[in-house]
Amino acid sequence: MIFCVAFVIIGGVVTLSFYNTASVVDDYCFSCTAKTYGFWESQKMYYLGWSGRYFSTFYYASNPLVLSDSRIPFIIFPILLLLSFLASFIFLFITLFKGQLKKATSITLGLSIAMLFFVNLPKVSEALFWYSGTYTFVSIILTLLFFICWYVTKTKPAPKKGVYVILIILFIAILGSSEISMTILSGLVFLDVIWQYINTKKISKLSYFLIVLSISCSLIVSTAPGNFVRLSEKTNFIDVLLRTFSISSNYMWQWISTPSFFLASIAYLWFIMRSKIKPLRIEFPLLFTVPALILIVFLSFFPSTYGLGPTIETPGRILNLNYFIFFISWFYNLTMIANKLKMNIKVHPFIQLVGLSIILLTVGWSQNVKYIYRDIRFGTANEHLIENQARLQLLKQDASIVFLEPIKAKPYNLFVGDINENYEYLWNKCLADYYGKEKVIIIPNID
């Protein structure tokens, strides 16, 4: 049953990917910068004038549009992203519960948790289909891999040197993905160091090295001139704190109260208690981890709330990352709670089957899955592709000024935004520059 639901989700994403194209929102802008100034010079420009997120800017400059406007990479990439995400979650659970659960059980559990995460993801379009927004989803995958390597270094007496190399590369990349990733991951490393010292009065060489890396990379990001350019407006710090508390509280309640999430949490708690899994090696007391969950989610919302100001809502790609931070913290706490309770609750096999069926139904009938199949079924995705292909033909003609109709078909998971009626608007200018045009004008603005 679980694999059938997974097949439905993967099948939907694969099908929808065949209708995917580059987006006029940022994709052409980042590509034009990389093509015009070169890869390394564009990195310098981003750092000095826009952002210190060195991994994200590296990612932007690797947009397939830099090489050509072929649609093939935009078909393949969402599929690879989803499969990489599912594989990362599965390997995480195999690593965590090795020797305690059968490998097949760990695979099933990892796949189930990954699907639960995906179907409640705040914005699928910015996780899989919009290249310029998918860097946060890539950061999620890198973080899952980091946790695997970190856990191996904590539990194996003498891990292979390759594990340490991969761990450090992942750590550097994650810190350079966003201020949120930087804040949360650095905080976790510092907490681990404190916990090591309290318990053993010693700190490992790896932890010392990660602390040095954390401070160094955080300074590179936070002191970037581009950050000061973007944060030039004065902000009331108290207002930001209150707004962050309100936003994070609302989203936490929204995520917890989602039927599939709530029911799956109960099932996971029961499963861990029934399986009598021993406490994880990386363990903190509940009196510490439960308040830490609330604080971590608060901190994950703070950078975007502070940077965007009171009039701009949290972007979907940032919500995706914040949801991941909440999700991992939540299930870590559930694992710790199950280990502390040590109860053996017997449930009749028929009740187990009914309960699993209800959970899978809520997962399969989630908004994200419905939106994917709705756009395929009603032809919205196909119409969106046809309109974009028609635009491409016009853009490849010899005219120096190109008039385009606005996109009418707006599939939920493929459409991110469109060019503006003002031909001086950034996205219009980037599209014009990419195809060597003087102007790109949307038709309602002809007169």
N, C-alpha and C positions, 0 to 999 in steps of 0.2 A: 504493500500500500504506500509506504513512504517513498519507494523508488518510482512509483507511478506518478505521485505528485511532483517529484523532482523532474521527471520526464516532461510533464505538462509545462512546468516553469521554464526549463531549458529549451524545450521545443518552441515555446512562445517567443523567447528572447532571440533564438536563432532565426526564426521566421521574420521577426520584426527587423532584425539587423539587415536583411536584404533590401529594406526600404530606406536605410539610413544614408545620410549625406553629410558633408561638411556644413557647419552652421555659420551664418553671417555674424553671429555673436562671438567676437574675439578670435575665432579660428583664423580668419584671413588677416587680422591685425598682427597677431603673433607671427604668422608665417611670413608676412611682408617684412617685418622687422628683421627676422632671421635671414631672409633672402637678400635684403638690401645691405645690411651691415655685417653679415656673417655671424656665425654661431657665437664666438667668444666676445665680439664687440657688442652684440645684443645683450649678452649676460651683464656686461659692464654697464650698459645703458639702463637695464632694469634695476640693477643694484643702486645706481646713483640717482635714478629718477622715479622709481616706482615701488620696489620691494626688495627686501633682503632675503627672500625665500629662494635660496640658491638651487634647491632641487626642483621646485615648481617652475622656475624660469628655464631651467634646463629642459624640463618636460615640455613646456610651451614651444620652445625652439625646435623640438623634435616632431612637431606636427607633420603628418604625411603631406600636407599641402606645400611644404617647403620643397619637396621633390617634384610633385605634379598634382594636378587636380583630379586624379583618378579616384573613383568611388570605392574601389576594392578594399583599401585599408580600413575604411569606415564601416565596411561590412564585417570584416574579419575581427577587428579590434574588440567590439562589444562581446563577441562570442568568447574570445580568448580571456577577456577580463572576468567574465562570469565563471568560466571553468577554472581559472586561476584562483578566484575567490573561494569556490566550493572546495577545491583541492587543498587550499591553505587551512580551511576550517577542519577538514577531515584529518589532515596530518597533525594538526594541533591536538585533536582529541586522541589520536593514536599515540602521540608522544606522552600526553598527560596521563593516560590510563594504561600504558604499556605494563603488562604483567598483572593487571587487576581486572581488565575486561578482555574478552576475546577480540581479536582484530576486527572481525566482521561486525561485532557489536559497537566497537569504537567508530567504525566507518559509518554505520547507520546513525549513531548518535550525532556524530559530527555533521553529517549531511542534513539531519533534521534541524539542528541548531542553525546551520547556515541558511536553510530555507526559511526558517522563522525570521531570521534577521532580514533576508531579502524581501520577503512579502510585506514587511512593515517599514521598509526603507522609505524615508521621507520623500526622496526625489530620485526615481530610477533614471530619468533622462540625464541627470547630471552625474550619475554614477557610471553609466555604460555608454550612452549614445552621443553625448556632446563632448568632444575631445578636450576642449579647454577647461571643462569642469570636472573631468574624470580623474584629475590628479589627486583629489581627496580619496577617491575609491582605491586608487593605486596605493596611496598612503595606508589605507586600511589593510590591504593585502600585505604590504611590507611589514606592518606592525604585527600581523598574525605570524609571519615568518620569523620576525624578531623574537616574539614570545617563545617560539619553538626552540630557536638556537639558545636563548637565554636559559630556558628550562633545562636543556641538555647540559649546559655548562654548570648548572647548579646540582644536577643529579648524578652525572657520570664522573667517576674519579679522574679520568684522563681523556677528555674529549679530543677529537682530532683537531689539528691546528686550523684546518679549513673552516671548522665551526666558528672559531674565534674571528677569523677574517671576515666571514659572511656576517656575523653578528655586528662587527664594527662598521662595515659598509652600510648595513641596514640602518644602524643607529644614526649615522651621519646623514643618510638620505631622509629619514623620518624627521629629524630635527630641522631639516631645510625645506620640508614640505609646507608647513604652515606654523603660525604662532601657537595654535592650539596643540598640535602634535608636539611642538617643542616644549611647551609648558607642562603638559601631562606626562610625557615620557621622562623628561628631566626630573620631575617631581617623584616619579616612581623609582628612579635610580637613586635619588637622594634618600628616600624612605628605606629602600633596601639596604643602603649603607648604614643608616642609623640602626636598623633592626639587626644587622650583622654584628655591629659593635655591642649592642645591648646583650645579645645572646652569647657571643664568643669572645668579645673584647678584641676581635681581629677584623680587618677589612681585606678582602681579596685584592690581588693585583689588578684583576679585570675591573673590579668596581672602581678602584682608584683611576684607572685609565678612562672608564666611561664618564666619571665625574669631570675629569679634565676635558674630555671631548665635549661634554654637555655645556660646560662653561664657555669653552672656545666657540662652539657652533652657535650658542645662544647670543654671544656677543656679536658675532658676524651678522646674525639676523636682526637683532634688536637695534644695533647702532648704524644700520644701513641708512645712508642719506635719503634714499627713496621713501623710507617709512616716515621721515619727518615731513617730506613733501605731502604725503597723503594725510597726515594727521596735523595739518597746520591749524585747523579750527580749534578753539578753546572748548574744553569739555568739562562739565561739572561732574567730578569724580563720585560724589554721593549719589547723584541721579543715575549714573551708570551702574553703580552697585545695586541700587533698588530695582532698576529696570532689568538687570541681569538676573536677580533673584526671582522676579516675577516671571520672566520668560522661561528660565530653566525649570521652575516649579510647574508651570503650565505644561511644558513639553514632557516632563517626567510623568506627570499624571496621565497625559494623553497616551504615552507609550505603554505604561503599566496597565491601563484600563482597556486597551485593545483586546478583544476576546481571544484571539489566537495567542497573543503574548501571555495573557493572564493564565489561560488554561495550560499552555505549554510549560509555564513556570512551575505550576503545581505538579504536573506530570514529571518534570525533571527532578524536582525535590524528592518525590516518591521513588523515582528510579535510583537515585544516588543512595538513598537510605536502604532500599531493598538490596542493592548490589553490594552493600557494605564496603564501599571504596574507602581506603585509608586516606587520611588528610594529605593534601598536596604538599610537596616539599617546600614550595614557596608559600608560606602560610603566616597570616597575621591574626591576632585575636579579633573576635567579632565586635567587641567594644570599640575597636579602632577602625575596622573596615566598613561598618555600616555608616557612621558619620562621614568617613572618607568618601563613600559613594556619592553622598549629597554634595560634598565639597568639590569633588572631581568634576561632576556635571556642571556645577556653578562655574568653576574655573574654565571649563571647555567653552562656555558661552561668553565669558567675559571679554576675550580679545576681539571678537567680532562685534559685540555690543558697543565696546569702547571705540573701535575703529570706524564703524559704519554710522554711528550717531542715532538719534531717536527717531528719525523719519524713515529709515530704511529697515525693512524686515530682514531677518536672518536668511541668507541665500540657501537654496536647497543643498548645494554641495557641502556647505558648512554644517547644515543640519544632519546630513548623512554621517559626517565624521563625529559629531557630537552624540548622535544616536549610537554609533559603534562604541564610543567610550562608555556610555551608559550601559549598553548591552553587555559588554565584557565585565564591567564592574558588578552588574546585577547577578550574572550567572556565577561569577566567582564567589559572591556572598552566599548565593543559594547552595553552592557546593560546601562552603564552610558551615553553613547552618545545618545541612544534612549530616555532616560529620559530627557535629556537636549533639544533635538530637539522638542519634543512634537508636531510632525506633524501627521496629519491624512491622510495618502496616501491611496486612494481607488483604489483597483485593481479588475478588473472584475473576477468573480468566474472561468471562463474558463481559464483566464491567470494564476490564482492561481494554477489550476489543472495542466496546462502545465508546469509551473515553478517547481512545486513539483515533477512532473514526471521526468523532466530533472535532478533535483538534485538527486533523488533516482537512476536514471540510472547511473549517474557519481559515486555514492556511491557503487552501486552493481557491477559496471564494474571496480572498482579500482584494482590496482596491487595486493594488499593483497588478495582480494577475488579470483582473477584469479589464483594466485599462489596456493592457497589452493585447488581449484577444479582441477587445471591442474595436480598437483601431485597425486590426487586421480584418475582422469580420465585416465591418461597415465600409471598408475601402478607404478610410481616411489616410492610412499610411501610404497606400498606392497613389492616391491623388496628390499627396504631399510630394512624393517622388517625381511624379509627372510634372508638377509645377516647377520644381527645382531643376529638372532636366531641361525644360523649356527656357528657363532663365539662363542656363549654361550656354545654350545655343545662341542666344542673343548676345551674351557677354563675349563670345568668341568671334563675333562679326567684326568688320573693320571700323565701324562707327566709333568716333571718339566720345560721343555722349550716348549713353544707353538708357532707355526708358523701360522700367520693369513694373509689372503688376504686383501688388502685395500678395503674399501667400495667403490663400483662403483656407486650405485644409491644414488644420493644426493638431496633429495627433499628440496626445498627452505626453508620450514618452520620447518623441522625436523632435517636436517643435520647441525651441528655446526662446526665439525672438526673431525680429525681422528688421530690415533697414528702415530708415526714418524718412518722413516726408521732406525733411530738411537735408538736402544733398551734401551739406557741410558736416553732417553728423558723422561721428567716428566710423561706424560700421559701413556707411556708404562710401566714405573715403578709402577705407581699407580694401573694400571689394573693388573699387575703381582702380586703385593702385596695383592690386594683384593681377588684374587683367589688362593693365596698361591703358586705362580709359581716363578721360578728362573728368567726367562726372558720371555718376550712376543716380538716376532720378526715379523715384517711385511715381507711377502714373497719376494718382490724385493731385500731384503737385505740378503737372504740366502747365496748367493755365496760370 
